[in-house]
Amino acid sequence: MEMKEVFANTRYKVLRVALNVGESMPLHHATSDAFIMNNKGKGKISFTDRQVILSTGDSLLIPANEPHKMEILEDVSAFIILDSDGHINFDQTDPPKNSEH
């Protein structure tokens, strides 16, 4: 998994995320609302009460502090927009899986 801040100002910041098939984002939440724009690929986002398939060209608003995880079905390249002071917090018992390790 690659996650990098590519833009920031006093109101919001933009993260670029790239994940490959077989990788996942374990249970986590953002401290602000998170708007996801998926540029390429497909992933399954699992919430406590539902699952959403995010395909190329799709976008999704995830409210602040809503726990979720993502399984990568096709290589994904996406942007995540957060408040300027927002962060993504992973469950400490389940760190992100990275194919480079």
MISENU-935028 format. One record per residue: x, y, z of N, C-alpha, C in turn; residue in one letter; residue number from 1. Coordinates in pm, whole numbers, plus 50000, padded with zeros to 5 digits. Layout:
   n_c1   n_c2   n_c3  ca_c1  ca_c2  ca_c3   c_c1   c_c2   c_c3  type  seq
      X      Y      Z      X      Y      Z      X      Y      Z     A  NUM
...
***
This chain:
   n_c1   n_c2   n_c3  ca_c1  ca_c2  ca_c3   c_c1   c_c2   c_c3  type  seq
  50085  49882  50000  50000  50000  50000  50088  50123  50000     M    1
  50054  50216  49915  50123  50344  49912  50021  50453  49941     E    2
  50050  50538  50040  49961  50650  50073  50049  50773  50091     M    3
  50019  50878  50013  50103  50997  50016  50018  51123  50007     K    4
  50048  51221  50089  49980  51350  50080  50034  51423  49957     E    5
  49942  51464  49868  49984  51530  49744  49944  51677  49739     V    6
  49856  51720  49830  49816  51861  49836  49759  51889  49973     F    7
  49781  52011  50022  49722  52053  50148  49712  52204  50153     A    8
  49606  52253  50216  49593  52395  50247  49528  52405  50384     N    9
  49478  52521  50422  49422  52539  50557  49286  52471  50575     T   10
  49221  52431  50466  49087  52372  50476  49082  52221  50455     R   11
  49166  52169  50366  49162  52026  50336  49297  51977  50285     Y   12
  49310  51844  50279  49429  51783  50219  49385  51666  50132     K   13
  49470  51633  50035  49442  51525  49940  49552  51420  49953     V   14
  49509  51295  49970  49601  51182  49975  49585  51100  49848     L   15
  49696  51054  49793  49692  50959  49681  49720  50821  49740     R   16
  49635  50725  49705  49648  50589  49758  49657  50492  49641     V   17
  49750  50399  49650  49763  50294  49550  49775  50160  49622     A   18
  49692  50065  49581  49695  49930  49638  49685  49828  49526     L   19
  49751  49716  49544  49750  49609  49445  49658  49497  49487     N   20
  49614  49418  49388  49533  49300  49418  49605  49218  49525     V   21
  49529  49171  49622  49587  49092  49730  49621  49175  49853     G   22
  49634  49307  49836  49656  49393  49952  49520  49429  50011     E   23
  49523  49487  50129  49400  49533  50192  49431  49650  50284     S   24
  49326  49724  50315  49334  49825  50420  49254  49768  50537     M   25
  49321  49731  50647  49250  49672  50759  49159  49775  50826     P   26
  49088  49730  50925  48992  49815  50995  49058  49948  51034     L   27
  48992  50058  50995  49044  50191  51024  48929  50291  51019     H   28
  48960  50415  51055  48862  50524  51044  48940  50655  51022     H   29
  48871  50750  50965  48928  50884  50948  48870  50975  51055     A   30
  48949  51069  51102  48904  51160  51206  48819  51274  51151     T   31
  48807  51281  51018  48717  51377  50953  48639  51301  50846     S   32
  48538  51364  50788  48474  51302  50673  48582  51273  50569     D   33
  48566  51162  50496  48662  51125  50392  48587  51107  50261     A   34
  48626  51184  50160  48566  51172  50028  48665  51098  49940     F   35
  48625  50981  49889  48712  50896  49809  48672  50908  49662     I   36
  48770  50930  49576  48750  50931  49431  48839  50821  49374     M   37
  48777  50716  49320  48853  50603  49269  48883  50623  49120     N   38
  49009  50639  49089  49051  50663  48950  49066  50535  48870     N   39
  49100  50425  48939  49129  50301  48869  49109  50184  48963     K   40
  49054  50074  48911  49047  49950  48985  48916  49929  49058     G   41
  48917  49829  49146  48795  49792  49217  48830  49742  49357     K   42
  48752  49788  49454  48769  49743  49591  48636  49726  49659     G   43
  48635  49639  49761  48515  49617  49840  48537  49678  49978     K   44
  48457  49780  50011  48466  49846  50141  48359  49787  50231     I   45
  48401  49736  50346  48310  49674  50442  48293  49763  50564     S   46
  48169  49799  50590  48129  49874  50710  48063  49776  50805     F   47
  48028  49820  50924  47964  49729  51019  47826  49683  50972     T   48
  47759  49763  50888  47621  49731  50849  47602  49711  50699     D   49
  47709  49721  50619  47693  49710  50474  47828  49694  50406     R   50
  47823  49657  50277  47942  49652  50193  47916  49734  50067     Q   51
  48020  49801  50019  48010  49884  49900  48123  49845  49805     V   52
  48090  49821  49678  48192  49798  49576  48225  49933  49513     I   53
  48351  49970  49516  48398  50096  49459  48476  50063  49332     L   54
  48421  50100  49216  48482  50070  49086  48542  50196  49026     S   55
  48614  50180  48915  48674  50293  48844  48569  50402  48819     T   56
  48602  50526  48857  48513  50640  48836  48415  50665  48949     G   57
  48405  50572  49044  48312  50589  49157  48370  50682  49263     D   58
  48281  50741  49340  48321  50820  49457  48233  50781  49573     S   59
  48280  50811  49694  48208  50772  49815  48244  50867  49927     L   60
  48144  50910  50002  48167  50991  50122  48152  50902  50243     L   61
  48256  50896  50325  48254  50817  50448  48257  50915  50564     I   62
  48154  50912  50650  48150  51005  50764  48268  50983  50860     P   63
  48306  51088  50928  48414  51082  51027  48387  50971  51128     A   64
  48495  50903  51165  48495  50802  51270  48414  50677  51240     N   65
  48375  50655  51113  48303  50532  51078  48404  50422  51043     E   66
  48413  50317  51126  48509  50210  51100  48476  50136  50971     P   67
  48579  50102  50897  48563  50026  50772  48696  49965  50733     H   68
  48691  49869  50642  48811  49808  50586  48789  49788  50438     K   69
  48897  49764  50363  48886  49752  50218  48967  49635  50167     M   70
  48903  49554  50084  48968  49443  50016  48987  49485  49870     E   71
  49108  49466  49816  49138  49509  49680  49107  49395  49582     I   72
  49014  49420  49489  48972  49321  49390  49046  49338  49258     L   73
  49083  49462  49225  49166  49497  49109  49257  49610  49155     E   74
  49378  49622  49100  49469  49729  49141  49396  49862  49148     D   75
  49413  49933  49260  49339  50057  49287  49434  50176  49291     V   76
  49390  50286  49231  49455  50416  49243  49343  50515  49274     S   77
  49352  50583  49388  49243  50670  49432  49298  50793  49503     A   78
  49211  50893  49516  49239  51011  49597  49141  51014  49713     F   79
  49191  51054  49830  49108  51071  49949  49123  51216  49994     I   80
  49009  51282  50012  49010  51420  50060  48964  51421  50205     I   81
  49044  51482  50292  49016  51493  50435  49023  51639  50476     L   82
  48964  51673  50591  48987  51804  50650  49137  51823  50670     D   83
  49183  51946  50677  49327  51973  50689  49389  51907  50811     S   84
  49311  51891  50918  49365  51827  51039  49319  51681  51052     D   85
  49259  51625  50948  49211  51487  50952  49324  51386  50936     G   86
  49304  51271  50997  49401  51162  50991  49328  51030  50972     H   87
  49399  50931  50917  49347  50797  50908  49414  50715  51017     I   88
  49333  50656  51104  49384  50578  51215  49351  50431  51195     N   89
  49456  50346  51196  49439  50202  51182  49431  50137  51319     F   90
  49353  50029  51328  49345  49948  51449  49486  49897  51478     D   91
  49538  49923  51595  49676  49886  51628  49700  49735  51626     Q   92
  49595  49654  51639  49613  49509  51641  49614  49450  51500     T   93
  49585  49531  51398  49574  49480  51261  49635  49582  51165     D   94
  49772  49591  51160  49834  49693  51075  49810  49666  50927     P   95
  49827  49769  50842  49806  49753  50698  49896  49644  50640     P   96
  49840  49567  50546  49920  49466  50476  49987  49533  50358     K   97
  50115  49507  50342  50193  49569  50234  50265  49458  50160     N   98
  50248  49452  50030  50310  49346  49951  50462  49358  49947     S   99
  50516  49470  49990  50662  49488  49990  50728  49423  50109     E  100
  50652  49381  50210  50711  49321  50330  50703  49172  50326     H  101
***
